[in-house]
């Protein structure tokens, strides 16, 4: 699977990386929708949330934990939003799962 995110993971495309370990890469969104807006992307290519398997439970938890830890480090103690889109109707445009983390502004509901 060769996506925009695999190219960022492989350093073929530059990104403002804020965190990396053996499982995930986190970087600032290129078109931020909030003062803090970054993505957490697993290094393992998984096309959509529907493609996660039982074996991916620890990875999914690691993505969420990384998002929480980085949000707090970047000053989002008062609140933040996490978003994962799935397939076209869910708004997914890059078919490699990823979590958006947005903070430091008031979020509204419904998101739209």
N, C-alpha and C positions, 0 to 999 in steps of 0.2 A: 504494500500500500504506500503510494507516494503522494503525500498531501503537502499543503503549505506548512503544516505543523511538523511533519517529518523532516522537511527541509530546514526548518528552524532548529529542531533537535540536532540535526546533522551539521549545523552551522553553515549551511549553504545559503541561507537568507539571514541577514542580521536581525537581531531583536534586542530589546532592553531587558536582559535577563535579570531577575531578582532572586532566583533560587534554583538550585539543581541538586538532585541526589540520584541514586541509581534507578529510581522508579519514575520520577516526574521532573518536569521543567516548568518554571513559572516565569512569566514575562509580562511587561506592560502591554495593554491593548493599543494597537496602532491608531484606533479611532475611539478614544475614551468617551464614555457616556457619564462619567462621574469623576470628581477629583482623584479618587483612587479607582482604577479599573485595570485589573490584571487577569491573566488566564493561568490556570493550572492544567497542564497537559501530560497525560501519561506517556512514557517513552514506548510502552507497548502499544502498537497500533490496534485500536478497537474502533470499528467504523461508527457504530451508534450505541446508545444505551441499551437498545434491544439486543445487541450482540454480546453484552457482558455475560459471562458464564459463572457458575458456582466457584470456579477457580479464581475469578477476578474479585471476589468479595474483599480481600485484604487490600488490593489495589484501589478499589473504590473508596474504602475507608481512608486510605493514605491520601488520596486526592482531597477529600473533605477536610481531614486534619491539617494538611498543608495549607489549604485555603484559609482555615480559621487562624492558624498561627501567623501567617503572613499578613492577614487583614489586621490583626492586633499590632503587629510590628510596624505597620504602615499608618497607624493612628486611627483605626476604625473601632475604638473601644465602645463608642456610643451606638454602634450598629452598622450592619452591612448586609448586602444581598448576595446570594450565590444563585447562579442560573446555569442549568445544563439543558440545551435544546436537543430534541430528538426528531430526526427526519424533517421533511419539508414543512409539514403543517406545524411542527414545533419550532420552526425558525432556524433549523440547522443549515449552515451553508458550507462548513468544512466537515467532511466525513471522517473525522478522527475525534473521538470524544474529548471534551474539554469543559472546564468549569470557569465561568466568568465570576469574578468577585468585584463588586462595586460598593463604594463607600464614600463617606464624608459629604454626603448630601441627603436630603430627605427623599426616601423612596415612596412611591404611591402605588395604590392598588385599585383596579387591576393594572398590571404592567403594560398591557397593550399588545 
